[in-house]
């Protein structure tokens, strides 16, 4: 196990180094207006030049990249070119919000999808078809549309939740829950379908296995066969897709966070990318990369735990 | 393990469900997100004002501060040397008195002696000198605004003398905006200068309750020298990066006052119960930048530029692009300026035949082709409308997709003509400085004429002759078709029943002290 985790860390470091290098050089193509944006549309050319020098944009790109790498290795991701905020602080603060939404959504997805998938696989017939149709519809509806409808119905018509905004849990836990409920549901609806289908398919596969026939022939109750053995065996693939779903949700949260005006990573990623705020974009890419690698490793470990037949290698 | 996970899941669902249920019956549960302007007896101020902003504050450093939509943030935490009232008149700010000498090149300011900053330091003339000098040497718009200043001197603790290289009629306005913001000396070398303002303004930023890029909370400054301008105990500015998010916030009554992103949101805001306050702000149209034919020879001929003006169906464009909200015009000077002439709003009527005739006279009987950029400023549908107008007169627009360096390319002279919207400043001189003067960023090729220079020299001196010169300059620019304005765009500020606002001439946002509780 430890060797596996060690290998994952080494691979992860290589992956992040590659990701950071590619991102840095790709950003160079689109950042030529950054100094102008900071100085203002009506600023003189001299003023723009001063900003370029201040940001180091007058240095060769390789020098800038090397400076960034050296500083990042010391844990210094620099300051945002626009807000002046410490990048590490800005990204980690906002990452907490986004991860909260993503974890909440994965959690909700897991429960609903496992229930629906198991129900469809065990009942077959019209419940199965109904679950499949609902899954497809859920996946087909764009996330922003779901978010807009949720706001219109549950925030504006029924006034159950705030339409926009975010309350920190340190300020008020009930209001924090209220502020994340609609965004979490908006993120969840699109991801239930895929996971439910995966659970259904895995369970149907398991039902065909010899060990299930053997268990049944030994007189085990249907409920025990399904929930103790079949579901457990089907959990592996479901865990894989949930892990993947978490990574997708980190990206999907961009739209939902923007629509709900939630200070997560999404709006920061959008604004820093369009402004050419390279330190912030680099911070987001590296820290998100680290989280994705950690999640994938945890999913692999969890799979081995759930199903001893899976050996980490 | 699965059992444990299931239990955790149930707890999570139950928590969400409880949270949802608890919100169902009462308004209290969403009180923090709902706007609340209920007046409190204490100090005669209302409790809280929640502002919906469409632009985020990019920096808290006074030296680098912008104005426009970010003025609200700055007015909360900083004072300006002078103040500009809603109607454009200059009033006392940190300076109680101000006067020019006879040559209009020395401005003397007398400062208040009872102003303290949030770090406990006091205002004096030396600090004002340091601030203005930093602005001049900085790299923001402040540097350009103060370019006419030769030197700034502290005569005594409360007197500052500003010597100018030439009269600058817009200087007082600039000192009432971002170029007049004064920050404490401790901010100059602070590592947090961009995120922690050290001002003397009516409110203090509560960093713990704020989230950069999302929401900012300000509490009333108890030691403020002008308590009459503090109408609220707390001000919250929520930034909405997305137009739909702002609309949803309005529908859910989460803000007391907000700028709208566009006039198309007016019906939704009205149906949410908000009062609509509008005034014309920017002018939108074509900047016919290449008046000397640097990259497009045809535009050097005034008849070609006039033809473009005649080819535009301004009423149609206003209806098609702005749903009719706005006022058609052919001049760039705002209605509140001394240069404004009502007749110049309709100098060029929609006349395709006249446009063709002018093109033929200019030697282009088969029409011309001009290349213009297509950018985020110009949606495809809008570009097609404009191109359709011009095509009828034989002017083909070749749209070129602008890259990430759009503004730099634009100001660098890549395109001879382009669509843009520029602010209609509250003063004629400021409009001249922004759009016409030879060193203006928007005079793309930095060229002028003897007539314009002579008119500018007269405008500098102000008075009746200065006003007359401003009108003559306006006429000159319209007749010589330096621009092809379509219309003046309406800026919209919406307010709920508990809030009233006095709009500020030529500014996207009102003065903070002009937002008051109605109760």
Interface residues (C-beta under 8 A of the other chain):
Chain A: X29 X30 X31 X32 X33 X36 X37 X38 X39 X40 X41 X42 X43 X44 X46 X47 X48 X50 X51 X54 X79 X82 X83 X84 X85 X90 X93 X104 X107 X108 X110 X111 X148 X151 X152 X155 X156 X158 X159 X160 X161 X162 X163 X164 X165 X166 X167 X171 X172 X174 X175 X177 X178 X179 X181 X184 X231 X232 X235 X258 X259 X260 X261 X262 X263 X267 X268 X270 X271 X276 X302 X305 X306
Chain B: X1 X2 X5 X6 X8 X9 X10 X12 X13 X15 X16 X19 X20 X22 X23 X24 X27 X29 X30 X32 X33 X34 X56 X58 X59 X60 X61 X64 X66 X138 X139 X140 X141 X143 X144 X192 X193 X194 X195 X209 X211 X212 X213 X214 X215 X238 X239 X240 X241 X242 X244 X245 X248 X249 X251 X252 X254 X403 X404 X405 X406 X407 X408 X411 X434 X439 X440 X441 X442
